[in-house]
Amino acid sequence: MSVERIQTLIVGGGQAGLAMSEQLTQRGLPHIVLERHRIAERWRTERWDGLHANGPAWHDRLPGMPIPGVEPDGFAARNQMVDYFVAYAERIAAPVRSGIAVTALHRTADGFRAETSAGAIEAVNVVAATGPFQRATVPAVVPPESGIVQMHSNAYRNPGQLPAGAVLVVGAGSSGAQIADELARAGRRVYLSVGRHERPPRQYRGRDFCWWLGVLGLWDARRPDPAVKHVTIAVSGAYGGHTIDFRRMAARGVTLLGRADGFAEGAMRFAPDLAANLAHGDASYLSILDAADAYVAREGLDLPEEPTARHVEPDPACVTDPTLRLDLQESGISAIVWATGYALDFGWLHADAFDQRGAPIHQRGISEVPGLYFLGLSWLSRRASAFIFGVHRDAAHLAEHIAARA
């Protein structure tokens, strides 16, 4: 059986794969993109119905093409983002082959051999553009025989999907906070486990927080101290976009809890860290306001002051007298949504390019294995690397390296 040969193989047809394809096309470099499902598949089948982009449409997009049907300051809905990526692929004539999974990739004497569901492909270069959200992580805490419906946030669709009763949402980053808010607005009794997080303002002094992070140079921040544990971001583009305020959520009936700390005898345990976690979120919020104020003064900008933005709601009872043990049956909890993030999964990629934790070893996406590249990962080169608006800069860097090899 003949084996197809190509100069560069891109694995993944999401935002990273499309950005990489565009950069290679601009340089006249032949390539193909293999997508195991469809373009933007995670947006199609691993996001909830009411999801909106976390950044305004002027910001959360690929270069050169606005999002159709969305005002620049609006927040694109899930289906609009799917349509956008499909249209973008057509616009750049990306050579995407959908429905083809790469099952294994091995090094050869002069490159790589990919085993796929449609046969083998040999390539001089391979770009792993499968993104940071590869394998949903669900802690093995509550046993299945507990009778509680459990799902990761990537399987949650809408409140009507869950059985009647209260819902426990574990994790208060963007996904967890928005899902808890949606459930509460639908009239559900909601418990929300809040860990350490950052909480930026949706808008301040008439500018979106995405704009502020740009002018303050925070999108270009390099990888933080490895000793600092990853911190989630609580921000929302839903309902027209708003600042997430956990104390206000509590005032509307959501019971806040500390970090989930185990399960025993029908009850979840929570760490006594809720107040500290909220205080950390407040500090990150206020630090952006302080930096923004300093920037306005330094640049002499005519942006209206906003003193009310510094108002902090009083701590509700669930914070001053936190719940450390929650009996699920007594609380009427019928479902748990685990908004606990994702792990990398490169089990298909057989090359000496990973550390002991299974994370790629690279410099700005260029691995130590000649011809092997990574794109779209968190902090690949800077804070913006894993985001829609930030991936193209890394793609351009990799394309230049591939062109030099050619």
Secondary structure, 3 states (H helix, E strand, C coil): CCCEEEEEEEECCCHHHHHHHHHHHHCCCCEEEEECCCCCHHHHHCCCCCCECCCCCCCCCCCCCCCCCCCCCCCCEHHHHHHHHHHHHHHCCCCEEECCCEEEEEEECCEEEEEECCEEEEEEEEEECCCCCCEECCCCCCCHHHCCEEEECCCCCCHHHCCCCEEEEECCCHHHHHHHHHHHHCCCCEEEECCCEECCCCEECCEEHHHHHHHCCCCCCCCCCCCCCCCEECCECHHHCECCCHHHHHHCCCEEECCEEEEECCEEEECCCHHHHHHHHHHHHHHHHHHHHHHHHHHCCCCCCCHHHHCCCCCCHHHHCCCCEEECCCCCEEEEEECCCEECCCCCEECCCECCCCCECEECCEECCCCEEECCCCCCCCHHHHCCCCHHHHHHHHHHHHHHHC
